């Protein structure tokens, strides 16, 4: 069974491109367009192994808030965070990884495979 990744991105074209790259690399993908929807999905799926989230999203929670909630409530779920801004790796929960936008699908795949192997 393919590892299941929750992809959280509000920009539809960016989300679709990332989803295709992950699926082509052998991951199963569930998509969410904001942190609130991502939390609903996490609560209803116990087989998600990783969350790949953008920082800047609409709603009351951003990707950093989401990363912290995932880290606290689902400690076995790996976290990968992206944004077009500065490197945020110092402000992320322990064990999280940061990938700057723009990224290539192979960067995400490499980071996810490394995180899942840890």
Steps between C-alpha positions, in 0.01 A plus 500: 500500500635843405592742782218753544593871494268787590580791268381839631520784247244769416634576150330238283762481224784469748306232689418303186860513378631380836236226520592366156871497589434312823267251334752435222757423772270238653326695776126511553377858548205664673464871428380783724482870420540632855604396851143453627422252223835329563413450869163349406677258268760410763225427752328262258807318361736306721722395211653837407877473534600856400363852461643732236370851564543852374536772764278771355138387477159653560327447833593539862786247488807519280737219409723557802197474730398184317851353529499558876153344542600197295821464701307517829199282409651256249869469597564214256390708198796655319476871412635684199441877475543732203471870428642755261635701790810454713624170643269420790663177611606654833138580591353161412425209733782252560536252218332725242670585174490820297507529120502845339269589213539465215582135540525201268301184561820301544598722797171423673526130424856487636401682820196279555691179440774613740243598766311173467820297525599672827 
